[in-house]
Amino acid sequence: MNTRQLNKIESHVATHDLLTTAPEAAGIKSLPGKVTAYGENIGAILKLVDLQTRRTADIAQREVSFGDMYDVTLTNTGIALSYADEKEIPGLADQMRMVPSNFAKARLAIRVRLAQQLHDAVLPIVPDLVDYGLTAETMTDWQKKIDAAAAALPAVRAATADKKAATADLNAAVRKADRLERNQIRPLVLPLKKGNPEFYGRYVARRQVLDRPGVRSKPGTGTPVPPDGGTPVPTAT
């Protein structure tokens, strides 16, 4: 979710808050039903924002699991490479010559498989690597990190798919809110520009959030706060 879209959501929430609480709005004929539809659309938007946030957290957790696997794999293959080079075991040395890009170039499932293959290749020579600091306990920890990354794969695939779908639905829902406010609500409020300029000014102030380059946040929360104390909108970042 980019800043522009977040600003739009913040504006819609603030505008809806005004239209449902200000007595001036209640007197506008045919407006209440349109405000209700507008509110339902905003509710759907906020649910999608929450889904995006949760799926982003799921994907971030995957990065932690895979990062742990990369770190332990690179450390242990480095030890095995040092041993293989000293003992002049070229085949093993070539297999253990790993750099971060070896993982970066592969798909996630292939990365797990590669780490497992390296683990299994090192396992038979563990007794010879004790003096290098690689022990049976080290190998157990390595296997646990590989297993954790493997276990994260199905959840990550689902989270990625859900986030992609939520993003598409969110874009559509925000466009719908834009259209409802612009084509159905604004024309009914416009006559109050002369009849009730104070209310109209508050309405315009909430809509101007759309034109801001960034989002100000409630201190310490990262939660955008609409102008004039409107309803805060949770961020997905």
Sequence and secondary structure as in RCSB ss.txt:
>XXXX:A:sequence
MNTRQLNKIESHVATHDLLTTAPEAAGIKSLPGKVTAYGENIGAILKLVDLQTRRTADIAQREVSFGDMYDVTLT
NTGIALSYADEKEIPGLADQMRMVPSNFAKARLAIRVRLAQQLHDAVLPIVPDLVDYGLTAETMTDWQKKIDAAA
AALPAVRAATADKKAATADLNAAVRKADRLERNQIRPLVLPLKKGNPEFYGRYVARRQVLDRPGVRSKPGTGTPV
PPDGGTPVPTAT
>XXXX:A:secstr
  HHHHHHHHHHHHHHHHHHH HHHHTSTTHHHHHHHHHHHHHHHHHHHHHHHHHHHHHHHHHHHHHHHHHHHHH
HHHHHHHHHHHTT HHHHHHH   HHHHHTS HHHHHHHHHHHHHHHGGGGGGGGGGT  HHHHHHHHHHHHHHH
HHHHHHHHHHHHHHHHHHHHHHHHHHHHHIIIIIIHHHHTTHHHH HHHHHHHHHHHGGGG SS  EETTTTEE 
 GGG        
